[in-house]
Amino acid sequence: MIRNLLCLILVLALASAAFATIKSSADGVAAQNTFIPPILMQGVFNLSISGTWTGTVTLQRSFDKGTTWLDVGSYASNVESNAEFEAETGVYYRAGFKTSNYSNGTAVIRISQ
């Protein structure tokens, strides 16, 4: 019985640690030149865009901690993608509406790993 209890405690601790390492950045974006907070990513990560909105959401990355942003993708409708991949370390990502790319509504954008 003690062994089973110890196993259960170990499983719960491992599950808790796994959830603690999830990284994400999310926000509702409803204006031009507005982005979700930048997040450091490496490896495979998810991009989720939902909501009711009109415009073009741009996914960007930065190699210099946010001084310069480079476009890596654009989306004109809701999307669920887990095929994004970053091979390098120290790369930040963000997504939102660039100037003149927003018409109306709110895009709920989430980048997570």
TIMI-2910 file (N, C-alpha, C, CB; in pm, 1 decimal, decimal comma, always signed):
<rs>
+----------+----------+----------+----------+----------+----------+----------+----------+----------+----------+----------+----------+------+
!      n_x !      n_y !      n_z !     ca_x !     ca_y !     ca_z !      c_x !      c_y !      c_z !     cb_x !     cb_y !     cb_z ! resn !
+----------+----------+----------+----------+----------+----------+----------+----------+----------+----------+----------+----------+------+
!    +81,3 !   -118,4 !     +0,0 !     +0,0 !     +0,0 !     +0,0 !    +86,6 !   +126,1 !     +0,0 !    -93,0 !     -0,9 !   +119,5 !  Met !
!   +192,9 !   +125,3 !    +79,5 !   +282,6 !   +241,0 !    +83,1 !   +349,4 !   +258,5 !    -52,6 !   +389,2 !   +224,8 !   +194,5 !  Ile !
!   +386,4 !   +145,5 !   -113,9 !   +448,8 !   +152,2 !   -245,6 !   +352,9 !   +214,9 !   -347,7 !   +491,9 !    +11,4 !   -291,9 !  Arg !
!   +226,2 !   +175,7 !   -345,3 !   +126,3 !   +233,6 !   -436,5 !   +109,6 !   +383,1 !   -411,4 !     -9,2 !   +162,3 !   -420,7 !  Asn !
!   +111,2 !   +423,3 !   -285,5 !    +97,9 !   +563,5 !   -251,1 !   +217,1 !   +642,9 !   -301,6 !    +83,1 !   +580,1 !   -100,7 !  Leu !
!   +337,9 !   +587,0 !   -286,5 !   +457,9 !   +653,6 !   -335,7 !   +455,2 !   +665,7 !   -489,2 !   +583,6 !   +576,7 !   -290,3 !  Leu !
!   +408,3 !   +562,5 !   -556,3 !   +395,5 !   +567,5 !   -702,5 !   +296,9 !   +675,8 !   -744,3 !   +350,5 !   +431,1 !   -757,8 !  Cys !
!   +185,5 !   +686,4 !   -674,0 !    +85,9 !   +788,7 !   -704,9 !   +143,9 !   +928,1 !   -684,1 !    -39,4 !   +769,9 !   -618,3 !  Leu !
!   +216,7 !   +947,6 !   -576,5 !   +279,8 !  +1077,9 !   -549,5 !   +379,0 !  +1112,1 !   -659,6 !   +350,9 !  +1077,4 !   -411,8 !  Ile !
!   +458,2 !  +1015,5 !   -703,8 !   +554,5 !  +1037,6 !   -810,7 !   +484,4 !  +1074,6 !   -940,9 !   +640,9 !   +913,5 !   -830,9 !  Leu !
!   +378,6 !  +1003,8 !   -975,4 !   +303,7 !  +1032,9 !  -1097,5 !   +245,4 !  +1173,7 !  -1091,3 !   +191,5 !   +929,3 !  -1118,6 !  Val !
!   +187,2 !  +1211,8 !   -979,3 !   +130,8 !  +1345,5 !   -964,7 !   +238,4 !  +1452,9 !   -972,6 !    +55,8 !  +1356,8 !   -833,0 !  Leu !
!   +355,1 !  +1427,7 !   -915,7 !   +464,3 !  +1524,3 !   -921,7 !   +513,5 !  +1542,2 !  -1064,9 !   +579,8 !  +1480,1 !   -831,4 !  Ala !
!   +526,5 !  +1431,3 !  -1137,4 !   +569,8 !  +1439,9 !  -1277,0 !   +466,6 !  +1512,0 !  -1362,7 !   +595,8 !  +1300,3 !  -1333,2 !  Leu !
!   +339,9 !  +1485,0 !  -1341,3 !   +234,4 !  +1552,3 !  -1417,1 !   +234,9 !  +1701,4 !  -1386,9 !    +96,6 !  +1491,7 !  -1384,7 !  Ala !
!   +253,3 !  +1737,0 !  -1262,0 !   +257,7 !  +1878,0 !  -1223,5 !   +377,1 !  +1947,6 !  -1288,5 !   +264,8 !  +1892,0 !  -1070,1 !  Ser !
!   +491,7 !  +1882,2 !  -1291,4 !   +610,5 !  +1940,0 !  -1353,5 !   +590,5 !  +1958,1 !  -1502,8 !   +732,5 !  +1852,5 !  -1327,4 !  Ala !
!   +522,9 !  +1864,1 !  -1567,3 !   +498,3 !  +1875,1 !  -1711,2 !   +410,6 !  +1995,6 !  -1741,8 !   +432,7 !  +1746,9 !  -1764,7 !  Ala !
!   +306,2 !  +2017,9 !  -1662,2 !   +219,5 !  +2133,1 !  -1685,4 !   +291,5 !  +2263,3 !  -1653,8 !    +92,4 !  +2122,0 !  -1601,7 !  Phe !
!   +382,6 !  +2262,5 !  -1561,3 !   +453,9 !  +2384,4 !  -1523,5 !   +547,6 !  +2431,3 !  -1633,5 !   +532,2 !  +2361,8 !  -1395,5 !  Ala !
!   +588,0 !  +2342,8 !  -1724,4 !   +681,8 !  +2381,2 !  -1828,5 !   +613,8 !  +2429,3 !  -1956,1 !   +771,4 !  +2266,0 !  -1860,1 !  Thr !
!   +481,1 !  +2430,0 !  -1960,3 !   +410,7 !  +2479,4 !  -2078,5 !   +432,4 !  +2629,0 !  -2089,7 !   +259,2 !  +2446,0 !  -2071,8 !  Ile !
!   +476,3 !  +2673,4 !  -2206,2 !   +495,5 !  +2815,2 !  -2231,3 !   +387,2 !  +2861,3 !  -2326,9 !   +637,1 !  +2844,3 !  -2288,6 !  Lys !
!   +330,3 !  +2978,4 !  -2300,7 !   +232,1 !  +3031,3 !  -2393,9 !   +221,8 !  +3182,2 !  -2381,5 !    +96,2 !  +2967,1 !  -2370,5 !  Ser !
!   +177,7 !  +3242,9 !  -2490,2 !   +146,6 !  +3384,6 !  -2494,3 !    +15,6 !  +3396,3 !  -2568,9 !   +261,1 !  +3469,1 !  -2562,2 !  Ser !
!    -80,6 !  +3464,6 !  -2511,0 !   -211,5 !  +3475,0 !  -2574,8 !   -276,3 !  +3608,2 !  -2539,8 !   -302,5 !  +3358,1 !  -2532,2 !  Ala !
!   -360,8 !  +3655,7 !  -2631,7 !   -434,5 !  +3778,5 !  -2606,6 !   -535,2 !  +3799,1 !  -2718,7 !   -338,6 !  +3899,9 !  -2595,0 !  Asp !
!   -634,4 !  +3880,2 !  -2692,3 !   -726,2 !  +3923,5 !  -2795,7 !   -669,2 !  +4048,2 !  -2861,1 !   -867,9 !  +3950,1 !  -2737,8 !  Gly !
!   -664,3 !  +4050,3 !  -2993,0 !   -606,3 !  +4162,6 !  -3065,8 !   -716,3 !  +4225,8 !  -3150,1 !   -485,5 !  +4117,1 !  -3154,9 !  Val !
!   -737,2 !  +4358,0 !  -3132,6 !   -848,5 !  +4424,8 !  -3200,4 !   -811,6 !  +4564,2 !  -3249,6 !   -967,5 !  +4433,9 !  -3107,5 !  Ala !
!   -689,7 !  +4579,6 !  -3298,7 !   -647,1 !  +4708,6 !  -3352,9 !   -523,0 !  +4689,2 !  -3438,9 !   -619,2 !  +4810,2 !  -3238,9 !  Ala !
!   -502,7 !  +4781,0 !  -3531,8 !   -382,9 !  +4771,6 !  -3614,8 !   -258,1 !  +4801,1 !  -3530,9 !   -391,9 !  +4869,3 !  -3734,6 !  Gln !
!   -145,9 !  +4749,3 !  -3574,4 !    -17,4 !  +4763,4 !  -3506,5 !    -24,8 !  +4716,0 !  -3360,9 !    +28,8 !  +4908,9 !  -3511,7 !  Asn !
!    -95,5 !  +4602,6 !  -3339,9 !   -111,8 !  +4543,4 !  -3207,2 !    -78,1 !  +4394,9 !  -3215,8 !   -256,9 !  +4564,8 !  -3152,9 !  Thr !
!     +2,0 !  +4346,9 !  -3119,8 !    +49,6 !  +4209,4 !  -3119,3 !    +35,2 !  +4149,5 !  -2979,8 !   +196,1 !  +4202,6 !  -3166,3 !  Phe !
!    +30,2 !  +4015,7 !  -2971,5 !    +35,7 !  +3950,3 !  -2841,5 !   +177,5 !  +3967,8 !  -2786,9 !     -3,7 !  +3798,1 !  -2851,8 !  Ile !
!   +196,9 !  +3952,0 !  -2655,6 !   +331,5 !  +3965,8 !  -2598,6 !   +428,7 !  +3865,1 !  -2661,9 !   +327,1 !  +3946,3 !  -2445,3 !  Pro !
!   +551,4 !  +3907,0 !  -2691,5 !   +651,0 !  +3815,8 !  -2749,9 !   +682,3 !  +3700,4 !  -2655,0 !   +780,5 !  +3892,1 !  -2784,0 !  Pro !
!   +715,5 !  +3586,0 !  -2714,8 !   +749,6 !  +3467,8 !  -2635,4 !   +868,7 !  +3396,4 !  -2699,3 !   +627,5 !  +3371,5 !  -2623,6 !  Ile !
!   +958,5 !  +3349,6 !  -2615,8 !  +1077,7 !  +3277,0 !  -2659,0 !  +1038,3 !  +3134,7 !  -2696,2 !  +1186,8 !  +3277,0 !  -2547,9 !  Leu !
!  +1070,3 !  +3091,0 !  -2817,8 !  +1032,5 !  +2957,9 !  -2866,3 !  +1152,0 !  +2885,8 !  -2927,0 !   +919,6 !  +2968,5 !  -2969,7 !  Met !
!  +1150,9 !  +2753,7 !  -2910,7 !  +1245,8 !  +2667,3 !  -2980,7 !  +1178,8 !  +2532,5 !  -2999,8 !  +1381,2 !  +2653,2 !  -2901,9 !  Gln !
!  +1199,9 !  +2470,7 !  -3116,0 !  +1138,5 !  +2342,6 !  -3145,6 !   +998,7 !  +2361,4 !  -3202,0 !  +1133,7 !  +2255,8 !  -3020,8 !  Gly !
!   +917,2 !  +2257,5 !  -3190,4 !   +780,5 !  +2260,5 !  -3242,8 !   +692,0 !  +2341,2 !  -3148,4 !   +724,4 !  +2116,2 !  -3260,8 !  Val !
!   +609,1 !  +2427,7 !  -3205,9 !   +514,6 !  +2501,7 !  -3123,5 !   +382,8 !  +2520,3 !  -3196,9 !   +572,7 !  +2637,3 !  -3083,6 !  Phe !
!   +281,5 !  +2560,8 !  -3121,6 !   +145,4 !  +2575,0 !  -3174,0 !   +111,9 !  +2721,0 !  -3200,6 !    +43,7 !  +2514,8 !  -3076,4 !  Asn !
!    +29,6 !  +2741,7 !  -3303,0 !    -27,6 !  +2872,9 !  -3331,0 !   -177,9 !  +2854,4 !  -3342,2 !    +32,9 !  +2936,6 !  -3462,0 !  Leu !
!   -252,2 !  +2928,8 !  -3261,8 !   -397,4 !  +2923,6 !  -3265,3 !   -450,7 !  +3064,6 !  -3287,4 !   -454,7 !  +2862,0 !  -3134,4 !  Ser !
!   -533,6 !  +3080,7 !  -3389,3 !   -600,7 !  +3207,5 !  -3414,7 !   -749,4 !  +3177,4 !  -3425,0 !   -546,3 !  +3278,0 !  -3545,2 !  Ile !
!   -827,6 !  +3241,4 !  -3339,3 !   -971,8 !  +3220,8 !  -3339,9 !  -1040,9 !  +3354,8 !  -3321,8 !  -1014,7 !  +3121,1 !  -3229,0 !  Ser !
!  -1172,9 !  +3351,5 !  -3315,9 !  -1249,1 !  +3473,5 !  -3296,4 !  -1322,7 !  +3514,0 !  -3422,7 !  -1158,1 !  +3585,4 !  -3251,4 !  Gly !
!  -1384,4 !  +3630,7 !  -3416,9 !  -1454,5 !  +3687,6 !  -3532,0 !  -1384,0 !  +3817,7 !  -3566,6 !  -1608,0 !  +3711,1 !  -3502,1 !  Thr !
!  -1315,0 !  +3818,0 !  -3679,6 !  -1233,1 !  +3931,2 !  -3717,6 !  -1215,9 !  +3935,4 !  -3869,5 !  -1096,7 !  +3924,4 !  -3647,9 !  Trp !
!  -1175,5 !  +4049,8 !  -3918,4 !  -1143,7 !  +4067,6 !  -4060,0 !  -1010,0 !  +4140,9 !  -4068,2 !  -1257,6 !  +4146,9 !  -4135,7 !  Thr !
!   -919,0 !  +4086,5 !  -4146,8 !   -786,7 !  +4146,3 !  -4162,1 !   -684,9 !  +4038,5 !  -4193,1 !   -746,2 !  +4223,7 !  -4035,5 !  Gly !
!   -559,4 !  +4068,5 !  -4166,8 !   -451,0 !  +3972,4 !  -4185,4 !   -364,5 !  +3970,9 !  -4060,7 !   -366,3 !  +4006,9 !  -4310,8 !  Thr !
!   -359,2 !  +3855,4 !  -3995,1 !   -272,9 !  +3836,4 !  -3878,9 !   -136,2 !  +3793,0 !  -3930,3 !   -332,8 !  +3730,8 !  -3778,4 !  Val !
!    -31,3 !  +3856,3 !  -3879,6 !   +104,9 !  +3823,9 !  -3921,6 !   +181,4 !  +3761,0 !  -3805,6 !   +178,3 !  +3950,2 !  -3972,8 !  Thr !
!   +244,1 !  +3646,4 !  -3832,3 !   +333,7 !  +3580,8 !  -3737,2 !   +473,8 !  +3634,3 !  -3765,5 !   +327,8 !  +3422,2 !  -3749,4 !  Leu !
!   +540,9 !  +3680,5 !  -3660,5 !   +674,5 !  +3737,7 !  -3676,6 !   +772,1 !  +3673,8 !  -3578,5 !   +671,0 !  +3890,3 !  -3656,6 !  Gln !
!   +902,0 !  +3680,2 !  -3613,2 !  +1005,2 !  +3634,4 !  -3521,7 !  +1116,9 !  +3738,4 !  -3515,0 !  +1060,7 !  +3496,7 !  -3565,8 !  Arg !
!  +1191,2 !  +3733,1 !  -3404,0 !  +1299,8 !  +3827,3 !  -3381,0 !  +1421,8 !  +3752,1 !  -3330,5 !  +1257,6 !  +3936,9 !  -3280,6 !  Ser !
!  +1536,7 !  +3781,6 !  -3390,4 !  +1663,3 !  +3722,1 !  -3347,9 !  +1739,8 !  +3813,9 !  -3252,8 !  +1749,6 !  +3689,9 !  -3469,5 !  Phe !
!  +1687,9 !  +3937,1 !  -3231,1 !  +1758,8 !  +4035,6 !  -3148,8 !  +1673,4 !  +4086,1 !  -3031,8 !  +1802,3 !  +4153,7 !  -3235,3 !  Asp !
!  +1598,5 !  +3996,1 !  -2970,3 !  +1517,3 !  +4024,3 !  -2851,5 !  +1410,2 !  +4129,8 !  -2875,5 !  +1605,9 !  +4068,7 !  -2738,6 !  Lys !
!  +1358,0 !  +4137,6 !  -2997,6 !  +1245,6 !  +4225,5 !  -3025,0 !  +1277,9 !  +4359,8 !  -3085,6 !  +1173,8 !  +4247,6 !  -2903,2 !  Gly !
!  +1404,0 !  +4385,7 !  -3114,9 !  +1438,7 !  +4511,8 !  -3179,7 !  +1391,8 !  +4511,4 !  -3324,8 !  +1590,6 !  +4536,7 !  -3172,4 !  Thr !
!  +1411,5 !  +4399,3 !  -3393,1 !  +1372,3 !  +4384,0 !  -3533,2 !  +1280,0 !  +4263,8 !  -3545,9 !  +1497,0 !  +4367,8 !  -3625,2 !  Thr !
!  +1165,6 !  +4281,5 !  -3614,0 !  +1070,3 !  +4172,8 !  -3634,8 !  +1064,6 !  +4137,7 !  -3782,3 !   +930,1 !  +4211,4 !  -3582,8 !  Trp !
!  +1069,5 !  +4007,3 !  -3812,9 !  +1065,1 !  +3955,6 !  -3949,0 !   +938,2 !  +3873,4 !  -3967,9 !  +1190,6 !  +3870,4 !  -3980,0 !  Leu !
!   +866,3 !  +3897,4 !  -4076,1 !   +743,7 !  +3823,3 !  -4104,5 !   +776,5 !  +3680,2 !  -4146,2 !   +661,9 !  +3893,7 !  -4214,5 !  Asp !
!   +705,1 !  +3583,2 !  -4087,2 !   +724,2 !  +3442,3 !  -4124,5 !   +595,4 !  +3375,8 !  -4170,2 !   +781,6 !  +3365,3 !  -4007,8 !  Val !
!   +482,7 !  +3443,1 !  -4154,8 !   +355,3 !  +3386,9 !  -4199,6 !   +244,4 !  +3488,9 !  -4186,6 !   +320,5 !  +3261,3 !  -4120,2 !  Gly !
!   +140,0 !  +3471,4 !  -4267,0 !    +23,1 !  +3558,8 !  -4256,2 !   -103,2 !  +3475,6 !  -4272,3 !    +28,1 !  +3672,3 !  -4362,2 !  Ser !
!   -209,5 !  +3517,8 !  -4203,6 !   -332,9 !  +3440,4 !  -4195,9 !   -452,2 !  +3534,7 !  -4208,2 !   -339,9 !  +3359,8 !  -4063,3 !  Tyr !
!   -544,0 !  +3501,6 !  -4298,8 !   -663,3 !  +3583,3 !  -4321,1 !   -788,2 !  +3516,4 !  -4263,2 !   -682,5 !  +3609,5 !  -4471,1 !  Ala !
!   -770,4 !  +3405,0 !  -4192,2 !   -883,7 !  +3337,2 !  -4128,7 !   -831,4 !  +3259,4 !  -4008,1 !   -957,5 !  +3241,7 !  -4229,8 !  Ser !
!   -923,4 !  +3207,9 !  -3927,7 !   -885,5 !  +3131,3 !  -3809,3 !   -801,8 !  +3009,7 !  -3849,2 !  -1010,9 !  +3086,9 !  -3730,9 !  Asn !
!   -709,3 !  +2971,5 !  -3761,5 !   -619,4 !  +2860,2 !  -3791,5 !   -578,8 !  +2789,3 !  -3661,7 !   -493,5 !  +2910,5 !  -3868,0 !  Val !
!   -558,9 !  +2659,7 !  -3671,3 !   -501,1 !  +2578,9 !  -3564,4 !   -382,6 !  +2505,2 !  -3625,3 !   -606,9 !  +2478,7 !  -3501,7 !  Glu !
!   -261,2 !  +2539,7 !  -3581,8 !   -142,0 !  +2480,9 !  -3641,5 !    -46,0 !  +2435,8 !  -3532,7 !    -73,2 !  +2580,9 !  -3735,7 !  Ser !
!     +2,6 !  +2312,6 !  -3544,9 !   +109,1 !  +2266,7 !  -3456,0 !   +230,5 !  +2226,5 !  -3537,9 !    +61,2 !  +2148,8 !  -3368,8 !  Asn !
!   +243,3 !  +2288,8 !  -3653,7 !   +351,8 !  +2254,8 !  -3744,6 !   +458,9 !  +2362,8 !  -3749,5 !   +297,3 !  +2230,6 !  -3883,1 !  Ala !
!   +450,9 !  +2463,5 !  -3660,6 !   +554,4 !  +2566,1 !  -3658,6 !   +680,2 !  +2506,8 !  -3595,3 !   +506,6 !  +2693,1 !  -3580,8 !  Glu !
!   +797,7 !  +2547,3 !  -3643,8 !   +921,9 !  +2490,6 !  -3591,9 !  +1031,6 !  +2596,2 !  -3592,5 !   +965,0 !  +2367,7 !  -3674,7 !  Phe !
!  +1101,9 !  +2606,5 !  -3482,3 !  +1216,9 !  +2696,1 !  -3472,0 !  +1338,4 !  +2615,1 !  -3428,6 !  +1189,1 !  +2812,6 !  -3371,7 !  Glu !
!  +1441,3 !  +2611,7 !  -3513,6 !  +1560,9 !  +2532,4 !  -3486,9 !  +1660,6 !  +2603,9 !  -3395,2 !  +1628,6 !  +2496,9 !  -3617,2 !  Ala !
!  +1661,2 !  +2735,5 !  -3395,8 !  +1760,3 !  +2811,4 !  -3320,0 !  +1712,6 !  +2841,8 !  -3177,4 !  +1792,7 !  +2941,5 !  -3392,7 !  Glu !
!  +1807,2 !  +2874,0 !  -3090,7 !  +1773,8 !  +2919,2 !  -2955,6 !  +1769,3 !  +3071,4 !  -2954,7 !  +1876,8 !  +2866,0 !  -2850,8 !  Thr !
!  +1699,7 !  +3127,7 !  -2856,5 !  +1697,3 !  +3272,4 !  -2838,8 !  +1611,0 !  +3347,3 !  -2938,4 !  +1834,3 !  +3324,4 !  -2846,5 !  Gly !
!  +1512,6 !  +3280,2 !  -2998,9 !  +1427,7 !  +3343,8 !  -3100,1 !  +1289,9 !  +3372,0 !  -3039,3 !  +1414,8 !  +3253,5 !  -3227,6 !  Val !
!  +1246,9 !  +3497,0 !  -3050,6 !  +1116,0 !  +3538,7 !  -2999,7 !  +1013,4 !  +3539,6 !  -3111,9 !  +1124,7 !  +3677,8 !  -2934,3 !  Tyr !
!   +889,0 !  +3506,2 !  -3076,4 !   +777,7 !  +3508,9 !  -3171,3 !   +665,7 !  +3596,4 !  -3116,5 !   +725,9 !  +3365,6 !  -3199,8 !  Tyr !
!   +589,6 !  +3655,2 !  -3207,2 !   +468,8 !  +3728,3 !  -3173,3 !   +376,1 !  +3721,9 !  -3293,7 !   +500,3 !  +3876,3 !  -3133,0 !  Arg !
!   +249,6 !  +3756,2 !  -3274,7 !   +154,2 !  +3759,4 !  -3385,1 !    +52,8 !  +3869,2 !  -3357,2 !    +83,7 !  +3621,1 !  -3403,7 !  Ala !
!     +4,1 !  +3929,9 !  -3464,9 !    -95,5 !  +4035,0 !  -3450,3 !   -119,4 !  +4104,9 !  -3582,0 !    -52,5 !  +4135,3 !  -3344,9 !  Gly !
!   -181,2 !  +4220,3 !  -3573,1 !   -215,3 !  +4299,1 !  -3692,3 !   -110,2 !  +4407,3 !  -3715,1 !   -356,3 !  +4362,8 !  -3677,9 !  Phe !
!    -45,4 !  +4403,2 !  -3830,7 !    +43,8 !  +4510,4 !  -3869,5 !    -40,5 !  +4632,2 !  -3910,5 !   +138,0 !  +4465,1 !  -3985,2 !  Lys !
!    +23,1 !  +4747,1 !  -3921,5 !    -45,9 !  +4868,3 !  -3963,7 !   -114,5 !  +4845,0 !  -4097,6 !    +52,3 !  +4986,7 !  -3973,1 !  Thr !
!   -239,6 !  +4885,0 !  -4109,0 !   -324,5 !  +4873,5 !  -4228,3 !   -374,0 !  +4731,2 !  -4255,1 !   -248,9 !  +4922,7 !  -4348,7 !  Ser !
!   -346,3 !  +4634,4 !  -4166,7 !   -391,9 !  +4496,9 !  -4188,8 !   -512,7 !  +4459,4 !  -4103,1 !   -279,1 !  +4400,8 !  -4161,0 !  Asn !
!   -570,4 !  +4554,8 !  -4031,2 !   -685,5 !  +4528,1 !  -3945,1 !   -808,5 !  +4599,3 !  -3999,0 !   -657,0 !  +4572,3 !  -3800,0 !  Tyr !
!   -920,8 !  +4525,5 !  -4005,6 !  -1047,4 !  +4587,6 !  -4045,7 !  -1143,6 !  +4596,6 !  -3928,7 !  -1111,9 !  +4509,2 !  -4160,0 !  Ser !
!  -1176,8 !  +4479,9 !  -3865,0 !  -1268,7 !  +4482,8 !  -3751,6 !  -1265,5 !  +4351,6 !  -3675,0 !  -1410,6 !  +4512,2 !  -3798,7 !  Asn !
!  -1332,4 !  +4351,6 !  -3558,8 !  -1344,0 !  +4231,7 !  -3477,0 !  -1224,4 !  +4210,9 !  -3385,8 !  -1361,4 !  +4111,6 !  -3564,9 !  Gly !
!  -1223,2 !  +4092,5 !  -3322,1 !  -1114,7 !  +4056,3 !  -3231,0 !  -1060,5 !  +3918,6 !  -3268,3 !  -1163,3 !  +4057,7 !  -3083,4 !  Thr !
!   -930,2 !  +3912,6 !  -3295,1 !   -861,8 !  +3785,0 !  -3317,9 !   -801,9 !  +3740,4 !  -3185,1 !   -750,6 !  +3797,6 !  -3429,4 !  Ala !
!   -834,8 !  +3620,0 !  -3142,2 !   -777,3 !  +3563,2 !  -3020,9 !   -658,1 !  +3478,1 !  -3066,4 !   -884,2 !  +3477,4 !  -2938,4 !  Val !
!   -539,0 !  +3522,9 !  -3030,3 !   -416,2 !  +3460,8 !  -3081,4 !   -341,1 !  +3397,7 !  -2965,6 !   -326,2 !  +3565,0 !  -3155,0 !  Ile !
!   -292,9 !  +3274,8 !  -2988,7 !   -216,8 !  +3202,4 !  -2886,4 !    -99,3 !  +3131,0 !  -2952,5 !   -307,4 !  +3100,7 !  -2810,4 !  Arg !
!    +19,0 !  +3153,1 !  -2899,2 !   +139,2 !  +3078,7 !  -2937,8 !   +180,2 !  +3000,5 !  -2814,4 !   +256,4 !  +3174,5 !  -2989,4 !  Ile !
!   +198,3 !  +2868,4 !  -2829,4 !   +228,0 !  +2787,2 !  -2711,0 !   +315,7 !  +2668,0 !  -2745,2 !    +99,0 !  +2739,1 !  -2646,3 !  Ser !
!   +372,3 !  +2611,6 !  -2639,7 !   +458,7 !  +2494,8 !  -2654,3 !   +434,2 !  +2400,8 !  -2539,2 !   +607,4 !  +2535,2 !  -2660,7 !  Gln !
+----------+----------+----------+----------+----------+----------+----------+----------+----------+----------+----------+----------+------+
</rs>
